[in-house]
């Protein structure tokens, strides 16, 4: 009755000609062992498998979360695509912008000018990267408007020489809204006594905070018209920033847009995507993720070796039973199937527990971290040390399936040697001393 019920639910796993292998294999799993050490090893292999799978899922989810969070912060400042000229300016940028805007996957296009400078106030000086932007268009390609801590990006008006600073930069210089700061441009002015630097007084119109020290501590925004005057670019722009519908399609769009523009415009320019501008950083994150995967996978490998030990000792304990089955006519393949089933079910139990625990922990990592912090009485990601204060998690179900397949494959592989050894057992040798 029990077997017919199992066949109805799992017909593919219960062939009609070998019903007793399944019954015996399942019975061995439930049976109370004479050697309690074998039961302990079997339990430890399940626990190791569960912990290894759970750790893999959580580690990969956290790494994905960090990668996603940092990528979003970088792309809040760096556009998906950039079109730059090989000279300091991009000639004919308006026509290029109109052509790029026609592409169906382009969301927004904005001009910009970038240059170096130095800010001076009250005897303090800081080197900065100066970016001239068009406020009305910039909100389409970046998140500066949404990350303003004080003032507004729209307060930048042509001819008024206003400036918007990063939070760390404003704090270091002791500046707030309405304060004056002198910007020194590297382009000099020829005077009677020689070359003199270009200086211009600007008024602080806003402070932004993007969450990355690279920008918060070294970036200043001007209106593009003021930047043109400061860097003597007349009505030209340094380049175009482009936002696409799908950031992961940026490399393909860079090639497509570059080919289209090169056919229609003789201008000397090149198109770059966000993966090129921060290639080393994202490559380092991917390498770190790969190494963490390999290291944590060793836990699953330990579980597989533990499963081998369990099955080897089980085979030794059941030698008399195996010999009796062989005497009654059981084939070596049937003996192998018994122990393969036992190992597969053991691995499946550990896998199920690990996947369940890993998914639940990955989806509730913030609550788990808060609980650990309350117990330890300390902040895991201190705000004054780490760029990201909360532990992010981004669960990818395709990775969960891959981890499950990897763990179950190891569990099946672990059953091969013990089952082969059981199949080679000679009944006469096993029953000689019984």
LOZA-662496 format. One line per 4 residues: their letters; for each residue x, y, z of C-alpha. Coordinates in Angstrom, 2 decimals, padded with zeros to 5 digits. Layout:
BEGIN
a> X,Y,Z ~ ...
REM end
This chain:
BEGIN
xxxx> 000.00,000.00,000.00 ~ 002.82,002.37,000.94 ~ 004.74,001.63,-002.25 ~ 001.73,002.11,-004.51
xxxx> 001.14,005.53,-002.90 ~ 004.76,006.54,-003.54 ~ 004.52,005.35,-007.14 ~ 001.48,007.54,-007.73
xxxx> 003.33,010.66,-006.58 ~ 006.84,009.90,-007.88 ~ 006.39,007.43,-010.75 ~ 009.68,008.34,-012.40
xxxx> 011.71,007.51,-009.27 ~ 010.03,004.20,-008.48 ~ 010.49,001.77,-011.39 ~ 008.19,-001.26,-011.27
xxxx> 011.01,-003.82,-011.46 ~ 013.01,-002.56,-008.45 ~ 010.61,-001.74,-005.62 ~ 012.58,-003.33,-002.82
xxxx> 015.68,-001.11,-003.25 ~ 013.60,001.89,-002.29 ~ 011.98,000.18,000.66 ~ 015.28,-001.05,002.02
xxxx> 017.05,002.28,001.40 ~ 014.32,004.22,003.19 ~ 014.30,001.66,006.00 ~ 018.05,002.08,006.51
xxxx> 017.45,005.82,006.89 ~ 014.85,005.30,009.62 ~ 016.44,002.33,011.36 ~ 018.08,002.77,014.76
xxxx> 021.77,002.05,014.32 ~ 023.83,-000.20,016.53 ~ 026.75,002.18,016.11 ~ 025.66,005.58,017.41
xxxx> 028.76,007.19,015.92 ~ 027.37,006.51,012.43 ~ 024.15,008.31,013.38 ~ 026.19,011.27,014.61
xxxx> 028.21,011.41,011.36 ~ 025.00,011.16,009.33 ~ 023.46,014.01,011.32 ~ 026.63,016.12,010.95
xxxx> 026.66,015.62,007.18 ~ 023.07,016.92,007.00 ~ 023.98,019.91,009.17 ~ 027.12,020.65,007.10
xxxx> 025.15,020.45,003.88 ~ 022.47,022.77,005.25 ~ 025.00,025.28,006.60 ~ 027.05,025.23,003.41
xxxx> 024.04,025.83,001.16 ~ 022.66,028.50,003.50 ~ 026.02,030.28,003.68 ~ 026.40,030.22,-000.11
xxxx> 022.95,031.73,-000.66 ~ 023.44,034.44,001.98 ~ 026.99,035.35,000.90 ~ 026.06,035.62,-002.77
xxxx> 022.94,037.63,-001.92 ~ 024.95,040.08,000.20 ~ 027.62,040.38,-002.51 ~ 024.88,041.02,-005.07
xxxx> 023.39,043.62,-002.73 ~ 026.70,045.43,-002.32 ~ 027.30,045.33,-006.06 ~ 023.83,046.68,-006.79
xxxx> 024.05,049.40,-004.14 ~ 027.47,050.64,-005.19 ~ 026.52,050.47,-008.87 ~ 023.42,052.57,-008.23
xxxx> 025.47,055.15,-006.32 ~ 028.08,055.34,-009.06 ~ 025.43,055.61,-011.77 ~ 023.70,058.38,-009.83
xxxx> 026.72,060.50,-010.78 ~ 028.20,058.73,-013.81 ~ 025.81,058.37,-016.73 ~ 025.13,055.11,-018.59
xxxx> 026.85,056.46,-021.71 ~ 029.22,059.35,-022.31 ~ 030.07,060.95,-025.64 ~ 033.29,062.90,-025.42
xxxx> 035.44,064.72,-027.89 ~ 039.14,064.00,-028.33 ~ 039.74,067.75,-027.89 ~ 038.73,069.68,-024.75
xxxx> 035.33,070.40,-026.34 ~ 032.75,068.42,-028.29 ~ 032.00,070.47,-031.37 ~ 028.44,070.38,-032.70
xxxx> 027.11,068.79,-029.54 ~ 023.54,070.01,-030.12 ~ 023.20,068.08,-033.37 ~ 024.75,065.02,-031.75
xxxx> 022.31,065.28,-028.84 ~ 019.33,065.47,-031.17 ~ 020.51,062.38,-033.08 ~ 021.19,060.38,-029.91
xxxx> 017.75,061.30,-028.50 ~ 016.10,059.59,-031.50 ~ 017.28,056.17,-030.34 ~ 014.35,054.23,-028.84
xxxx> 016.39,053.02,-025.85 ~ 017.68,056.48,-024.85 ~ 015.82,058.16,-021.99 ~ 017.65,061.48,-021.63
xxxx> 020.68,063.40,-022.94 ~ 022.47,066.27,-021.18 ~ 025.60,068.29,-022.00 ~ 028.40,068.79,-019.52
xxxx> 031.83,070.35,-019.11 ~ 034.47,068.89,-016.82 ~ 037.66,070.45,-015.65 ~ 039.96,070.73,-012.69
xxxx> 040.14,073.60,-010.26 ~ 040.93,074.70,-006.74 ~ 038.55,076.15,-004.19 ~ 039.90,078.70,-001.68
xxxx> 038.21,080.27,001.33 ~ 039.40,081.50,004.70 ~ 042.98,080.36,004.11 ~ 041.92,076.81,003.18
xxxx> 042.22,075.27,-000.28 ~ 040.97,072.05,-001.83 ~ 041.52,070.62,-005.29 ~ 038.21,069.74,-006.96
xxxx> 036.73,068.30,-010.12 ~ 034.47,070.98,-011.61 ~ 031.47,069.92,-013.68 ~ 029.33,072.34,-015.63
xxxx> 025.76,071.11,-016.04 ~ 022.42,072.28,-017.43 ~ 020.14,071.88,-014.37 ~ 016.95,071.38,-016.37
xxxx> 018.52,068.51,-018.35 ~ 020.82,067.11,-015.67 ~ 017.98,065.68,-013.60 ~ 017.26,063.28,-016.47
xxxx> 020.72,061.66,-016.39 ~ 021.77,061.91,-012.71 ~ 020.35,062.00,-009.18 ~ 021.89,065.26,-007.99
xxxx> 018.48,066.93,-007.65 ~ 017.19,064.08,-005.46 ~ 020.32,064.00,-003.27 ~ 020.45,067.68,-002.29
xxxx> 020.96,068.20,001.45 ~ 020.62,071.97,001.18 ~ 019.48,074.25,-001.60 ~ 018.42,073.15,-005.06
xxxx> 020.27,072.27,-008.23 ~ 017.86,074.51,-010.12 ~ 019.31,077.48,-008.17 ~ 022.24,077.41,-010.58
xxxx> 021.47,080.16,-013.11 ~ 023.62,081.38,-016.02 ~ 025.68,084.46,-015.24 ~ 025.06,084.35,-011.48
xxxx> 028.13,082.17,-010.81 ~ 026.55,079.88,-008.28 ~ 028.17,076.62,-007.18 ~ 026.87,073.37,-005.66
xxxx> 029.31,071.39,-003.52 ~ 029.56,067.86,-002.18 ~ 028.75,067.49,001.51 ~ 032.26,066.42,002.54
xxxx> 033.82,069.19,000.48 ~ 031.55,071.86,001.99 ~ 032.24,070.51,005.48 ~ 036.02,070.55,004.94
xxxx> 035.94,074.16,003.76 ~ 033.39,075.24,006.36 ~ 030.92,076.46,003.72 ~ 027.14,076.72,003.81
xxxx> 024.41,078.26,001.66 ~ 025.15,081.84,000.64 ~ 028.88,081.72,001.45 ~ 031.45,082.96,-001.04
xxxx> 034.27,080.76,-002.34 ~ 037.00,081.48,-004.88 ~ 037.49,079.03,-007.74 ~ 040.90,078.97,-009.43
xxxx> 041.00,077.53,-012.95 ~ 044.23,076.06,-014.37 ~ 043.88,078.09,-017.58 ~ 045.96,081.20,-016.99
xxxx> 045.65,084.80,-018.14 ~ 048.64,086.51,-019.73 ~ 049.49,089.76,-017.95 ~ 052.32,092.25,-018.08
xxxx> 054.14,090.35,-015.35 ~ 053.54,086.93,-016.85 ~ 050.94,084.17,-016.62 ~ 048.38,084.61,-013.85
xxxx> 045.73,082.07,-012.82 ~ 042.06,082.69,-013.54 ~ 040.09,083.41,-010.36 ~ 036.37,083.81,-009.94
xxxx> 034.20,084.23,-006.86 ~ 031.22,081.87,-006.63 ~ 028.27,081.75,-004.24 ~ 027.28,078.42,-002.67
xxxx> 023.76,077.57,-003.89 ~ 023.47,074.00,-002.68 ~ 025.05,070.96,-001.05 ~ 024.55,067.39,-002.27
xxxx> 025.40,064.03,-000.71 ~ 025.71,061.02,-003.04 ~ 027.06,058.60,-000.42 ~ 030.49,058.19,-002.05
xxxx> 033.52,060.10,-000.83 ~ 034.89,060.21,-004.38 ~ 032.11,062.66,-005.27 ~ 031.05,064.13,-001.94
xxxx> 034.58,065.28,-001.19 ~ 035.89,066.38,-004.58 ~ 033.07,067.44,-006.93 ~ 031.65,070.91,-007.54
xxxx> 028.79,071.74,-009.92 ~ 028.41,074.95,-011.93 ~ 025.93,076.06,-014.53 ~ 027.26,075.05,-017.93
xxxx> 027.19,078.67,-019.14 ~ 029.44,079.73,-016.26 ~ 031.75,076.77,-016.91 ~ 032.02,077.78,-020.57
xxxx> 033.21,081.24,-019.53 ~ 035.56,079.86,-016.89 ~ 037.24,077.37,-019.22 ~ 036.92,079.51,-022.38
xxxx> 034.83,077.03,-024.36 ~ 032.45,079.68,-025.71 ~ 029.18,077.86,-026.60 ~ 030.64,074.34,-026.73
xxxx> 030.32,071.45,-024.31 ~ 032.87,068.95,-023.12 ~ 030.61,066.01,-023.84 ~ 027.17,064.45,-023.57
xxxx> 025.80,062.27,-020.81 ~ 023.20,059.71,-021.88 ~ 020.76,057.67,-019.78 ~ 019.36,054.44,-021.26
xxxx> 016.33,052.34,-020.36 ~ 018.46,049.35,-019.37 ~ 021.87,050.03,-017.84 ~ 023.07,046.50,-018.69
xxxx> 022.52,047.17,-022.40 ~ 024.87,050.17,-022.26 ~ 027.88,048.37,-023.85 ~ 025.77,047.29,-026.83
xxxx> 024.18,050.74,-027.18 ~ 027.61,052.39,-027.04 ~ 028.65,050.42,-030.11 ~ 025.37,051.05,-031.94
xxxx> 025.27,054.78,-031.21 ~ 028.97,055.16,-032.00 ~ 028.52,053.53,-035.42 ~ 025.45,055.65,-036.19
xxxx> 027.09,058.94,-035.20 ~ 030.32,058.19,-037.06 ~ 028.35,057.74,-040.27 ~ 026.44,061.03,-039.96
xxxx> 028.89,063.36,-038.26 ~ 032.54,064.04,-039.08 ~ 033.25,065.19,-035.53 ~ 036.17,063.61,-033.69
xxxx> 034.54,061.87,-030.69 ~ 034.19,058.53,-028.95 ~ 031.41,056.82,-026.99 ~ 032.08,055.11,-023.64
xxxx> 029.74,053.25,-021.31 ~ 029.69,053.01,-017.52 ~ 031.42,049.61,-017.47 ~ 034.46,051.21,-019.12
xxxx> 034.68,054.21,-016.82 ~ 034.76,051.97,-013.71 ~ 035.98,048.73,-015.27 ~ 038.67,048.00,-012.65
xxxx> 036.28,048.51,-009.75 ~ 033.54,046.23,-011.08 ~ 036.11,043.64,-012.13 ~ 037.50,043.63,-008.58
xxxx> 033.99,043.18,-007.14 ~ 033.33,040.26,-009.49 ~ 036.64,038.60,-008.58 ~ 035.84,039.02,-004.88
xxxx> 032.41,037.45,-005.42 ~ 033.97,034.51,-007.27 ~ 036.56,033.89,-004.56 ~ 033.93,034.09,-001.80
xxxx> 031.84,031.53,-003.70 ~ 034.79,029.14,-003.96 ~ 035.71,029.54,-000.28 ~ 032.18,029.02,001.04
xxxx> 031.67,026.08,-001.33 ~ 034.29,024.22,000.70 ~ 031.66,023.83,003.44 ~ 029.48,021.89,001.01
xxxx> 032.52,019.85,000.00 ~ 033.15,018.97,003.67 ~ 029.52,017.81,003.88 ~ 030.09,015.58,000.85
xxxx> 033.13,013.95,002.48 ~ 031.14,013.51,005.67 ~ 028.43,011.79,003.64 ~ 031.03,009.44,002.15
xxxx> 032.19,008.50,005.65 ~ 028.62,007.86,006.75 ~ 027.86,005.58,003.83 ~ 031.17,003.70,004.10
xxxx> 030.49,002.95,007.76 ~ 026.88,002.05,006.94 ~ 028.07,-000.43,004.31 ~ 030.46,-001.97,006.85
xxxx> 027.66,-002.23,009.41 ~ 025.22,-003.77,006.92 ~ 027.60,-006.32,005.39 ~ 025.56,-009.25,006.67
xxxx> 022.32,-007.75,005.34 ~ 023.92,-007.12,001.95 ~ 025.26,-010.68,001.85 ~ 021.80,-012.10,002.60
xxxx> 020.26,-009.96,-000.14 ~ 022.89,-011.17,-002.61 ~ 022.22,-014.76,-001.56 ~ 018.50,-014.24,-002.22
xxxx> 019.29,-013.09,-005.74 ~ 019.77,-009.32,-005.52 ~ 021.98,-007.96,-008.26 ~ 024.99,-005.69,-007.60
xxxx> 023.15,-002.80,-009.29 ~ 020.28,-003.19,-006.82 ~ 022.69,-003.10,-003.86 ~ 024.25,000.07,-005.27
xxxx> 020.80,001.63,-005.70 ~ 020.01,001.08,-002.01 ~ 022.98,003.11,-000.80 ~ 022.73,005.71,-003.58
xxxx> 019.14,006.33,-002.48 ~ 020.19,006.60,001.15 ~ 022.91,009.17,000.35 ~ 020.67,011.10,-002.05
xxxx> 017.89,011.43,000.51 ~ 020.37,012.51,003.19 ~ 021.79,015.16,000.85 ~ 018.31,016.27,-000.20
xxxx> 017.28,016.80,003.43 ~ 020.34,018.96,004.08 ~ 019.78,020.79,000.79 ~ 016.13,021.53,001.60
xxxx> 017.02,022.84,005.06 ~ 019.87,024.95,003.65 ~ 017.82,026.48,000.83 ~ 014.94,027.28,003.17
xxxx> 017.20,028.85,005.80 ~ 019.33,030.68,003.24 ~ 016.39,032.22,001.38 ~ 014.68,033.30,004.60
xxxx> 017.90,034.83,005.97 ~ 018.74,036.57,002.68 ~ 015.26,038.11,002.47 ~ 015.42,039.27,006.11
xxxx> 019.10,040.14,006.42 ~ 018.35,043.60,007.81 ~ 016.35,042.18,010.72 ~ 019.03,039.53,011.38
xxxx> 021.79,042.16,011.42 ~ 019.77,044.38,013.75 ~ 019.29,041.43,016.12 ~ 023.03,040.61,016.10
xxxx> 023.90,044.29,016.69 ~ 021.51,044.45,019.65 ~ 023.13,041.36,021.16 ~ 026.69,042.53,020.52
xxxx> 025.98,046.14,021.46 ~ 027.90,047.46,018.47 ~ 027.33,048.63,014.90 ~ 028.56,046.13,012.31
xxxx> 028.86,048.74,009.54 ~ 029.92,051.91,011.30 ~ 028.89,055.10,009.47 ~ 032.28,056.73,009.97
xxxx> 034.14,053.75,008.46 ~ 031.99,052.20,005.74 ~ 030.40,053.80,002.71 ~ 027.22,051.71,003.15
xxxx> 025.73,051.65,006.65 ~ 023.12,048.91,006.07 ~ 023.92,045.38,004.95 ~ 022.22,045.04,001.54
xxxx> 020.89,041.78,000.08 ~ 019.76,040.99,-003.44 ~ 018.52,037.40,-003.83 ~ 018.86,035.92,-007.33
xxxx> 016.71,032.82,-007.78 ~ 018.86,031.56,-010.65 ~ 021.81,031.43,-008.24 ~ 019.67,029.54,-005.70
xxxx> 018.93,026.90,-008.36 ~ 022.60,026.69,-009.29 ~ 023.64,026.26,-005.65 ~ 021.01,023.56,-005.16
xxxx> 022.13,021.70,-008.27 ~ 025.78,021.95,-007.22 ~ 025.10,020.69,-003.68 ~ 022.88,017.80,-004.84
xxxx> 025.44,016.80,-007.48 ~ 028.11,016.60,-004.78 ~ 025.77,014.51,-002.62 ~ 025.17,012.08,-005.48
xxxx> 028.88,011.94,-006.29 ~ 029.59,011.13,-002.63 ~ 027.45,007.97,-002.90 ~ 029.37,006.43,-005.80
xxxx> 032.31,004.89,-003.94 ~ 030.34,003.46,-000.97 ~ 027.66,002.01,-003.27 ~ 030.34,000.52,-005.56
xxxx> 032.05,-001.01,-002.54 ~ 028.73,-002.50,-001.33 ~ 028.03,-003.96,-004.78 ~ 031.43,-005.74,-004.82
xxxx> 030.79,-007.43,-001.47 ~ 031.04,-011.24,-001.69 ~ 028.31,-013.06,000.31 ~ 030.60,-015.91,001.40
xxxx> 033.21,-013.52,002.78 ~ 030.63,-011.43,004.62 ~ 028.84,-014.42,006.20 ~ 031.98,-016.40,007.12
xx> 032.13,-015.10,010.69 ~ 028.38,-014.53,011.26
REM end
